[in-house]
């Protein structure tokens, strides 16, 4: 496997790779500059920049046709998708390193994302997209207006939600077109 196969998906196009790496670098620079401007230590700046690289880049990666094809290939099921969501422990990394990000806040963000992913994966296919969007918009409010997060990290929750709930969990539109458009009639 090449580096592109691991970071994006097997058979990613040049255009997809360029877009994904550009978004990752821009996300790392943006997040790092925000942390620096807020007076973060060198460790905070580096960790926040790495999280930015992963989340901004990952949101774009997970939205590519190649990644959709890879993550939603035959044999992949809800367990695989939930495991992918569950390994995203960045809220706890931020709580460990960034002053002002508490453990309860990290647990609330992580718990919301995992619970929302569970709800999306058990929802009938024809409702998954609107359920994922509902969870994302309410999660954005939770992570920006309810929980205590330093201002320079207000991007974190919404971008995490976009990466995992919208970009990762939802299949590509061509695959979605093959799913039933309406529920089976109730008899």
Residue frames as a rotation matrix with the C-alpha (Angstrom) as fourth column:
UNK 1
0.574 0.819 0.000 0.00
0.819 -0.574 0.000 0.00
0.000 0.000 -1.000 0.00
UNK 2
-0.317 -0.647 0.693 1.22
0.599 -0.703 -0.383 3.48
0.736 0.294 0.610 -0.83
UNK 3
-0.906 -0.039 -0.422 1.01
0.365 -0.576 -0.731 6.48
-0.215 -0.816 0.536 1.50
UNK 4
-0.704 0.699 -0.127 -1.98
-0.680 -0.611 0.406 7.73
0.206 0.372 0.905 -0.52
UNK 5
-0.238 0.612 -0.754 -3.69
0.017 0.779 0.626 4.35
0.971 0.136 -0.196 -0.09
UNK 6
-0.435 -0.007 -0.900 -3.33
0.843 0.350 -0.409 4.67
0.318 -0.937 -0.146 3.68
UNK 7
-0.845 0.019 -0.535 -4.09
0.286 -0.828 -0.482 8.37
-0.452 -0.560 0.694 4.12
UNK 8
-0.532 0.701 -0.475 -6.80
-0.831 -0.541 0.132 8.75
-0.164 0.465 0.870 1.48
UNK 9
0.472 0.628 0.619 -7.94
-0.407 0.778 -0.479 5.47
-0.782 -0.026 0.622 -0.10
UNK 10
-0.403 -0.566 0.719 -6.74
0.401 0.596 0.695 2.92
-0.822 0.569 -0.013 -2.61
UNK 11
-0.332 0.156 0.930 -6.92
0.943 0.021 0.333 4.29
0.032 0.987 -0.154 -6.16
UNK 12
0.400 0.389 -0.830 -7.34
0.445 -0.874 -0.195 7.91
-0.801 -0.291 -0.523 -5.08
UNK 13
0.661 -0.122 0.740 -6.97
0.696 -0.268 -0.666 10.21
0.280 0.956 -0.093 -8.06
UNK 14
-0.484 -0.869 0.102 -4.29
0.805 -0.488 -0.337 12.88
0.343 -0.080 0.936 -8.29
UNK 15
-0.313 0.464 0.828 -6.95
-0.110 -0.884 0.454 15.53
0.943 0.051 0.328 -7.93
UNK 16
0.765 0.602 -0.228 -8.34
0.109 0.228 0.968 13.91
0.634 -0.766 0.108 -4.79
UNK 17
0.275 -0.752 -0.600 -4.86
0.953 0.296 0.065 13.60
0.128 -0.589 0.798 -3.30
UNK 18
-0.637 -0.533 0.557 -3.99
0.508 -0.834 -0.216 17.22
0.580 0.145 0.802 -4.07
UNK 19
0.063 0.766 0.640 -7.25
-0.261 -0.606 0.751 18.46
0.963 -0.215 0.162 -2.57
UNK 20
0.804 0.267 -0.531 -6.93
0.354 0.502 0.789 16.28
0.477 -0.823 0.309 0.54
UNK 21
-0.025 -0.900 -0.436 -3.33
0.994 0.025 -0.109 17.23
0.109 -0.436 0.894 1.29
UNK 22
-0.582 -0.128 0.803 -4.07
0.244 -0.970 0.022 20.89
0.776 0.209 0.595 0.59
UNK 23
0.446 0.823 0.351 -6.98
-0.218 -0.280 0.935 20.86
0.868 -0.494 0.055 3.04
UNK 24
0.683 -0.242 -0.689 -4.87
0.681 0.552 0.482 19.02
0.264 -0.798 0.542 5.64
UNK 25
-0.421 -0.907 -0.005 -1.99
0.871 -0.402 -0.283 21.50
0.255 -0.123 0.959 5.39
UNK 26
-0.424 0.335 0.841 -4.32
-0.061 -0.937 0.343 24.51
0.903 0.094 0.418 5.36
UNK 27
0.686 0.715 -0.133 -6.12
0.028 0.157 0.987 23.07
0.727 -0.681 0.087 8.39
UNK 28
0.338 -0.660 -0.671 -2.85
0.931 0.341 0.133 22.51
0.141 -0.669 0.729 10.25
UNK 29
-0.673 -0.606 0.425 -1.64
0.575 -0.789 -0.214 26.03
0.465 0.100 0.880 9.48
UNK 30
-0.067 0.749 0.659 -4.98
-0.193 -0.658 0.728 27.60
0.979 -0.079 0.189 10.41
UNK 31
0.805 0.404 -0.433 -5.31
0.278 0.389 0.879 25.65
0.524 -0.828 0.201 13.67
UNK 32
0.064 -0.884 -0.463 -1.66
0.988 0.121 -0.094 26.25
0.139 -0.452 0.881 14.59
UNK 33
-0.668 -0.287 0.686 -1.90
0.321 -0.944 -0.083 29.98
0.671 0.165 0.723 13.92
UNK 34
0.345 0.855 0.388 -5.09
-0.188 -0.342 0.921 30.24
0.919 -0.391 0.043 15.98
UNK 35
0.748 -0.126 -0.652 -3.37
0.618 0.492 0.613 28.45
0.243 -0.862 0.446 18.88
UNK 36
-0.345 -0.939 -0.005 -0.29
0.906 -0.331 -0.262 30.66
0.244 -0.095 0.965 18.54
UNK 37
-0.413 0.267 0.871 -2.37
0.035 -0.951 0.308 33.84
0.910 0.158 0.383 18.42
UNK 38
0.684 0.728 0.051 -4.13
-0.092 0.017 0.996 32.68
0.724 -0.685 0.079 21.62
UNK 39
0.213 -0.703 0.678 -0.74
-0.933 -0.352 -0.073 32.41
0.290 -0.618 -0.731 23.34
UNK 40
0.981 0.193 0.025 -0.49
-0.194 0.951 0.241 28.63
0.023 -0.241 0.970 23.32
UNK 41
0.238 -0.926 0.295 2.77
-0.469 0.156 0.869 26.97
-0.851 -0.345 -0.397 24.27
UNK 42
-0.456 -0.494 -0.741 4.86
-0.888 0.195 0.416 25.24
-0.061 0.847 -0.527 21.61
UNK 43
-0.953 0.132 0.271 3.33
0.097 0.986 -0.139 21.90
-0.286 -0.106 -0.952 22.64
UNK 44
-0.065 0.992 -0.112 -0.22
0.195 -0.097 -0.976 23.26
-0.979 -0.085 -0.187 22.36
UNK 45
0.137 0.074 -0.988 0.53
-0.806 -0.571 -0.155 24.78
-0.576 0.817 -0.019 18.95
UNK 46
-0.761 -0.506 -0.406 2.02
-0.648 0.623 0.439 21.53
0.031 0.597 -0.802 17.62
UNK 47
-0.815 0.493 0.305 -0.77
0.331 0.828 -0.452 19.30
-0.476 -0.267 -0.838 18.97
UNK 48
0.132 0.904 -0.407 -3.54
-0.009 -0.410 -0.912 21.62
-0.991 0.124 -0.046 17.77
UNK 49
-0.099 -0.239 -0.966 -1.86
-0.932 -0.317 0.174 21.86
-0.347 0.918 -0.192 14.34
UNK 50
-0.959 -0.274 -0.075 -1.67
-0.284 0.910 0.304 18.05
-0.015 0.312 -0.950 14.11
UNK 51
-0.440 0.883 0.165 -5.32
0.451 0.376 -0.809 17.73
-0.777 -0.282 -0.564 15.11
UNK 52
0.209 0.483 -0.851 -6.15
-0.473 -0.711 -0.520 20.37
-0.856 0.511 0.080 12.48
UNK 53
-0.603 -0.508 -0.615 -4.20
-0.788 0.263 0.556 18.41
-0.121 0.820 -0.559 9.85
UNK 54
-0.960 0.213 0.182 -6.13
0.204 0.977 -0.067 15.25
-0.192 -0.027 -0.981 10.68
UNK 55
-0.244 0.965 -0.097 -9.60
0.469 0.030 -0.882 16.75
-0.849 -0.261 -0.460 10.96
UNK 56
0.189 0.299 -0.936 -9.58
-0.592 -0.726 -0.351 19.25
-0.784 0.620 0.040 8.09
UNK 57
-0.620 -0.494 -0.610 -7.78
-0.784 0.362 0.504 16.81
-0.029 0.791 -0.612 5.82
UNK 58
-0.937 0.245 0.249 -9.89
0.188 0.954 -0.232 13.89
-0.295 -0.170 -0.940 7.01
UNK 59
-0.036 0.965 -0.260 -13.16
-0.018 -0.261 -0.965 15.71
-0.999 -0.030 0.026 6.39
UNK 60
0.173 0.029 -0.985 -12.12
-0.923 -0.345 -0.172 16.19
-0.344 0.938 -0.033 2.77
UNK 61
-0.838 -0.519 -0.170 -10.63
-0.546 0.801 0.246 12.69
0.008 0.299 -0.954 2.47
UNK 62
-0.739 0.559 0.377 -13.79
0.232 0.735 -0.637 11.03
-0.633 -0.383 -0.673 3.75
UNK 63
0.238 0.851 -0.469 -15.88
-0.250 -0.412 -0.876 12.99
-0.938 0.326 0.115 1.23
UNK 64
-0.450 -0.467 -0.761 -13.90
-0.840 -0.067 0.538 11.75
-0.303 0.882 -0.362 -1.79
UNK 65
0.554 0.637 -0.536 -15.32
-0.801 0.583 -0.137 9.15
0.225 0.505 0.833 -4.13
UNK 66
-0.123 -0.692 -0.711 -12.27
-0.320 0.706 -0.632 6.93
0.939 0.150 -0.309 -3.54
UNK 67
-0.916 -0.213 0.340 -12.70
-0.374 0.149 -0.915 6.97
0.145 -0.966 -0.216 0.24
UNK 68
-0.019 0.976 0.219 -16.47
-0.942 0.056 -0.330 6.45
-0.334 -0.212 0.918 -0.02
UNK 69
0.469 0.138 -0.873 -15.83
-0.628 0.747 -0.219 3.45
0.621 0.650 0.437 -2.26
UNK 70
-0.483 -0.772 -0.414 -13.23
-0.181 0.550 -0.815 2.10
0.857 -0.319 -0.405 0.20
UNK 71
-0.902 0.088 0.422 -15.11
-0.428 -0.051 -0.903 2.66
-0.058 -0.995 0.083 3.46
UNK 72
0.003 0.984 0.177 -18.46
-0.777 0.114 -0.619 1.51
-0.630 -0.136 0.765 2.06
UNK 73
-0.499 -0.255 -0.828 -17.20
-0.771 0.567 0.290 -1.48
0.396 0.783 -0.479 0.07
UNK 74
0.504 0.698 -0.508 -18.97
-0.395 0.710 0.583 -4.85
0.768 -0.093 0.634 0.40
UNK 75
0.140 -0.395 -0.908 -18.33
0.647 0.730 -0.219 -6.47
0.749 -0.557 0.358 3.75
UNK 76
-0.906 -0.391 0.160 -18.10
0.161 -0.671 -0.724 -3.19
0.390 -0.630 0.671 5.66
UNK 77
0.069 0.974 -0.215 -20.85
0.676 0.113 0.728 -2.75
0.734 -0.196 -0.651 8.21
UNK 78
0.750 0.352 0.560 -21.88
-0.098 -0.779 0.620 -0.60
0.654 -0.520 -0.549 11.15
UNK 79
0.834 -0.485 -0.264 -19.21
0.451 0.322 0.833 -2.17
-0.318 -0.813 0.487 13.39
UNK 80
-0.063 -0.896 0.439 -16.45
0.996 -0.084 -0.030 -0.97
0.064 0.435 0.898 11.05
UNK 81
0.042 0.156 0.987 -17.91
0.350 -0.927 0.131 2.53
0.936 0.340 -0.094 10.85
UNK 82
0.925 0.333 0.180 -18.43
-0.059 -0.344 0.937 2.79
0.374 -0.878 -0.298 14.61
UNK 83
0.542 -0.810 -0.224 -14.88
0.768 0.369 0.523 1.56
-0.341 -0.455 0.823 15.25
UNK 84
-0.199 -0.595 0.779 -13.57
0.831 -0.524 -0.188 4.26
0.520 0.610 0.598 12.91
UNK 85
0.409 0.430 0.805 -15.52
-0.052 -0.869 0.491 6.89
0.911 -0.243 -0.333 14.83
UNK 86
0.982 0.078 -0.170 -14.49
0.153 0.186 0.971 5.48
0.107 -0.980 0.170 18.22
UNK 87
0.259 -0.960 -0.107 -10.75
0.965 0.253 0.064 5.67
-0.035 -0.120 0.992 17.49
UNK 88
-0.019 -0.214 0.977 -10.99
0.382 -0.904 -0.191 9.44
0.924 0.369 0.099 17.14
UNK 89
0.363 0.047 -0.931 -9.77
0.926 0.097 0.366 10.29
0.108 -0.994 -0.009 20.63
UNK 90
-0.373 -0.578 0.725 -8.71
0.564 -0.762 -0.317 13.85
0.736 0.291 0.611 19.80
UNK 91
0.538 0.563 0.627 -11.03
-0.149 -0.669 0.729 15.42
0.829 -0.485 -0.276 22.42
UNK 92
0.947 -0.198 -0.251 -9.03
0.308 0.355 0.882 13.63
-0.085 -0.914 0.398 25.13
UNK 93
0.004 -0.970 0.241 -5.71
0.983 -0.041 -0.178 14.58
0.182 0.238 0.954 23.55
UNK 94
-0.108 0.020 0.994 -6.81
0.181 -0.983 0.040 18.21
0.978 0.184 0.102 23.63
UNK 95
0.869 0.447 0.213 -7.92
-0.142 -0.188 0.972 17.86
0.475 -0.874 -0.100 27.27
UNK 96
0.646 -0.697 -0.310 -4.49
0.754 0.520 0.402 16.46
-0.119 -0.494 0.862 28.10
UNK 97
-0.291 -0.905 0.309 -2.55
0.955 -0.295 0.035 19.26
0.059 0.306 0.950 26.42
UNK 98
-0.449 0.150 0.881 -4.68
0.322 -0.892 0.316 22.39
0.833 0.426 0.353 26.05
UNK 99
-0.887 0.188 -0.422 -5.49
0.356 -0.303 -0.884 24.50
-0.294 -0.934 0.202 29.12
UNK 100
-0.582 0.742 -0.333 -9.19
-0.691 -0.667 -0.279 25.29
-0.429 0.068 0.901 29.12
UNK 101
-0.033 0.563 -0.826 -10.30
-0.675 0.597 0.433 21.99
0.737 0.572 0.361 27.61
UNK 102
-0.214 0.011 0.977 -11.62
-0.934 0.290 -0.207 19.97
-0.285 -0.957 -0.052 30.52
UNK 103
-0.977 -0.180 0.114 -11.99
-0.160 0.973 0.166 16.22
-0.141 0.144 -0.979 30.75
UNK 104
-0.271 0.951 0.150 -15.79
0.335 0.239 -0.911 16.54
-0.902 -0.197 -0.384 31.08
UNK 105
0.286 0.316 -0.904 -15.90
-0.661 -0.618 -0.425 18.65
-0.694 0.720 0.032 27.94
UNK 106
-0.608 -0.589 -0.531 -13.76
-0.793 0.436 0.425 16.09
-0.018 0.680 -0.733 26.10
UNK 107
-0.884 0.313 0.348 -16.00
0.202 0.925 -0.321 13.26
-0.422 -0.214 -0.881 27.34
UNK 108
0.060 0.962 -0.267 -19.14
0.021 -0.268 -0.963 15.17
-0.998 0.052 -0.036 26.30
UNK 109
0.085 -0.093 -0.992 -17.80
-0.928 -0.370 -0.045 15.82
-0.363 0.924 -0.118 22.78
UNK 110
-0.843 -0.478 -0.247 -16.57
-0.534 0.800 0.273 12.26
0.067 0.363 -0.930 22.36
UNK 111
-0.717 0.616 0.326 -19.74
0.256 0.668 -0.699 10.76
-0.648 -0.418 -0.636 23.81
UNK 112
0.198 0.810 -0.552 -21.97
-0.363 -0.463 -0.809 12.89
-0.911 0.360 0.202 21.62
UNK 113
-0.156 -0.323 -0.933 -20.06
-0.984 -0.036 0.177 11.97
-0.091 0.946 -0.312 18.45
UNK 114
-0.973 -0.224 -0.049 -20.07
-0.227 0.972 0.056 8.24
0.035 0.065 -0.997 19.23
UNK 115
-0.460 0.875 0.150 -23.75
0.256 0.292 -0.922 8.26
-0.851 -0.385 -0.358 20.25
UNK 116
0.223 0.519 -0.825 -24.68
-0.645 -0.556 -0.525 10.23
-0.731 0.649 0.211 17.12
UNK 117
-0.532 -0.485 -0.694 -22.72
-0.841 0.396 0.368 7.78
0.096 0.779 -0.619 14.97
UNK 118
-0.928 0.253 0.272 -24.58
0.144 0.919 -0.366 4.89
-0.343 -0.301 -0.890 16.58
UNK 119
-0.018 0.974 -0.225 -27.92
-0.002 -0.225 -0.974 6.58
-1.000 -0.017 0.005 15.86
UNK 120
0.061 -0.001 -0.998 -26.93
-0.924 -0.379 -0.056 7.25
-0.378 0.925 -0.024 12.24
UNK 121
-0.789 -0.488 -0.372 -25.79
-0.604 0.729 0.322 3.65
0.114 0.479 -0.870 11.66
UNK 122
-0.815 0.535 0.222 -29.02
0.386 0.788 -0.480 2.13
-0.432 -0.306 -0.848 13.01
UNK 123
-0.134 0.765 -0.630 -31.28
-0.425 -0.619 -0.661 4.56
-0.895 0.179 0.408 11.14
UNK 124
0.483 0.348 0.803 -32.96
0.553 0.590 -0.588 3.21
-0.679 0.728 0.093 8.00
UNK 125
-0.411 -0.792 0.451 -30.92
0.838 -0.134 0.529 4.06
-0.358 0.595 0.719 4.91
UNK 126
-0.020 0.453 0.891 -33.46
0.799 -0.528 0.287 6.49
0.601 0.718 -0.351 3.49
UNK 127
0.911 0.391 0.130 -33.23
0.226 -0.739 0.635 8.64
0.344 -0.549 -0.762 6.65
UNK 128
0.367 -0.835 -0.410 -29.49
0.914 0.242 0.325 8.45
-0.172 -0.494 0.852 7.35
UNK 129
-0.420 -0.576 0.702 -28.52
0.717 -0.685 -0.133 11.65
0.557 0.447 0.700 5.59
UNK 130
0.195 0.490 0.850 -31.04
-0.137 -0.844 0.518 13.92
0.971 -0.217 -0.097 7.33
UNK 131
0.944 0.092 -0.317 -30.33
0.281 0.281 0.918 12.23
0.174 -0.955 0.239 10.69
UNK 132
0.083 -0.990 -0.117 -26.58
0.997 0.083 0.004 12.76
0.006 -0.117 0.993 10.21
UNK 133
-0.389 -0.175 0.905 -27.19
0.377 -0.926 -0.017 16.41
0.841 0.335 0.426 9.35
UNK 134
0.649 0.679 0.344 -29.48
-0.095 -0.376 0.922 16.88
0.755 -0.631 -0.179 12.36
UNK 135
0.765 -0.422 -0.487 -26.88
0.639 0.402 0.656 15.37
-0.081 -0.813 0.577 14.67
UNK 136
-0.233 -0.917 0.324 -24.16
0.935 -0.303 -0.183 17.53
0.266 0.260 0.928 13.12
UNK 137
-0.149 0.186 0.971 -26.02
0.103 -0.974 0.202 20.82
0.983 0.130 0.126 13.49
UNK 138
0.864 0.469 0.184 -27.07
-0.139 -0.129 0.982 20.10
0.484 -0.874 -0.046 17.06
UNK 139
0.564 -0.753 -0.339 -23.58
0.821 0.467 0.328 18.85
-0.089 -0.463 0.882 17.84
UNK 140
-0.270 -0.633 0.725 -22.16
0.663 -0.669 -0.337 22.08
0.698 0.390 0.601 16.42
UNK 141
0.370 0.475 0.799 -24.32
-0.290 -0.757 0.585 24.04
0.883 -0.448 -0.142 18.84
UNK 142
0.965 -0.011 -0.262 -23.29
0.235 0.478 0.846 21.79
0.116 -0.878 0.464 21.72
UNK 143
0.304 -0.948 -0.098 -19.57
0.950 0.294 0.105 22.12
-0.071 -0.125 0.990 20.97
UNK 144
-0.470 -0.518 0.715 -19.57
0.615 -0.773 -0.156 25.86
0.633 0.367 0.682 20.30
UNK 145
-0.226 0.488 0.843 -22.27
-0.354 -0.847 0.396 27.36
0.908 -0.209 0.364 22.53
UNK 146
0.807 0.590 0.016 -22.89
-0.260 0.330 0.908 24.93
0.531 -0.737 0.419 25.40
UNK 147
0.703 -0.601 -0.379 -19.54
0.710 0.621 0.333 23.35
0.035 -0.503 0.863 26.29
UNK 148
0.791 -0.508 -0.341 -16.58
-0.294 -0.804 0.517 25.35
-0.537 -0.308 -0.785 27.56
UNK 149
0.457 -0.668 0.587 -14.01
0.872 0.465 -0.150 25.34
-0.173 0.581 0.796 24.76
UNK 150
-0.249 -0.597 -0.763 -11.28
0.325 -0.793 0.515 27.97
-0.913 -0.120 0.391 24.25
UNK 151
0.538 0.555 -0.635 -12.20
-0.308 -0.571 -0.761 30.37
-0.785 0.605 -0.136 21.45
UNK 152
-0.173 -0.681 -0.711 -9.26
-0.943 -0.093 0.318 29.28
-0.283 0.726 -0.627 19.29
UNK 153
-0.968 -0.143 0.208 -10.70
-0.103 0.976 0.193 25.73
-0.231 0.165 -0.959 19.27
UNK 154
-0.167 0.985 -0.048 -14.30
-0.494 -0.126 -0.860 26.55
-0.853 -0.120 0.508 18.39
UNK 155
-0.006 0.084 -0.996 -13.70
-0.987 0.159 0.019 24.95
0.160 0.984 0.082 14.98
UNK 156
-0.818 -0.558 0.143 -12.85
-0.574 0.809 -0.124 21.58
-0.047 -0.183 -0.982 16.55
UNK 157
-0.464 0.692 0.552 -16.31
-0.060 0.598 -0.799 20.16
-0.884 -0.404 -0.236 17.33
UNK 158
0.523 0.729 -0.442 -18.00
-0.502 -0.156 -0.851 21.12
-0.689 0.667 0.284 14.06
UNK 159
0.042 -0.561 -0.827 -15.10
-0.979 0.140 -0.145 19.86
0.197 0.816 -0.544 11.94
UNK 160
-0.865 -0.305 0.398 -14.95
-0.420 0.874 -0.245 16.58
-0.273 -0.379 -0.884 13.90
UNK 161
-0.088 0.935 0.342 -18.69
-0.097 0.334 -0.938 16.12
-0.991 -0.115 0.061 13.36
UNK 162
0.541 0.243 -0.805 -18.41
-0.774 -0.232 -0.590 16.89
-0.330 0.942 0.063 9.64
UNK 163
-0.421 -0.808 -0.413 -15.51
-0.894 0.447 0.037 14.47
0.155 0.385 -0.910 9.22
UNK 164
-0.950 -0.078 0.302 -17.15
-0.186 0.919 -0.347 11.58
-0.250 -0.386 -0.888 11.02
UNK 165
-0.268 0.936 0.226 -20.92
0.147 0.272 -0.951 11.94
-0.952 -0.222 -0.211 10.68
UNK 166
0.599 0.551 -0.581 -21.29
-0.425 -0.397 -0.814 13.56
-0.679 0.734 -0.004 7.27
UNK 167
0.145 -0.611 -0.778 -18.18
-0.987 -0.035 -0.157 12.60
0.069 0.791 -0.608 5.35
UNK 168
-0.801 -0.594 0.081 -17.41
-0.599 0.799 -0.063 9.15
-0.027 -0.099 -0.995 6.78
UNK 169
-0.612 0.552 0.566 -20.75
-0.046 0.689 -0.723 7.59
-0.789 -0.469 -0.396 7.69
UNK 170
0.432 0.850 -0.300 -22.73
-0.361 -0.142 -0.922 8.60
-0.826 0.507 0.246 4.62
UNK 171
-0.039 -0.433 0.901 -22.17
0.687 0.643 0.339 6.56
-0.726 0.632 0.272 1.43
UNK 172
-0.915 -0.286 -0.285 -21.58
-0.007 -0.694 0.720 8.28
-0.404 0.661 0.633 -1.87
UNK 173
-0.226 0.907 -0.356 -24.64
-0.745 -0.397 -0.536 9.44
-0.627 0.144 0.765 -3.78
UNK 174
-0.278 0.111 -0.954 -24.31
-0.809 0.508 0.295 6.67
0.518 0.854 -0.052 -6.37
UNK 175
-0.886 -0.043 -0.461 -24.44
0.178 0.888 -0.424 4.04
0.428 -0.458 -0.779 -3.62
UNK 176
-0.757 0.641 -0.126 -27.28
-0.092 -0.295 -0.951 5.89
-0.647 -0.709 0.282 -1.91
UNK 177
-0.305 0.649 -0.697 -29.21
-0.947 -0.284 0.150 5.87
-0.100 0.706 0.701 -5.19
UNK 178
-0.521 0.060 -0.852 -29.19
-0.317 0.913 0.258 2.06
0.793 0.404 -0.456 -5.07
UNK 179
-0.969 0.192 -0.153 -30.84
0.214 0.354 -0.910 2.03
-0.121 -0.915 -0.385 -1.63
UNK 180
-0.167 0.976 0.137 -34.59
0.959 0.128 0.254 1.99
0.231 0.174 -0.957 -1.17
UNK 181
-0.718 -0.105 0.688 -35.94
0.151 -0.988 0.006 5.54
0.679 0.109 0.726 -1.37
UNK 182
-0.026 0.760 0.649 -38.91
-0.829 -0.380 0.411 4.92
0.559 -0.527 0.640 0.87
UNK 183
-0.661 -0.200 0.723 -39.57
-0.653 0.628 -0.423 2.57
-0.369 -0.752 -0.546 3.74
UNK 184
-0.887 0.401 -0.231 -41.39
0.228 0.813 0.536 -0.68
0.402 0.423 -0.812 3.19
UNK 185
-0.164 0.902 0.400 -45.14
-0.519 -0.424 0.743 -0.28
0.839 -0.085 0.537 3.64
UNK 186
-0.847 -0.013 0.532 -46.43
-0.507 0.322 -0.799 -1.09
-0.161 -0.947 -0.280 7.09
UNK 187
-0.433 0.694 -0.575 -48.86
-0.251 0.520 0.817 -3.99
0.866 0.498 -0.050 6.90
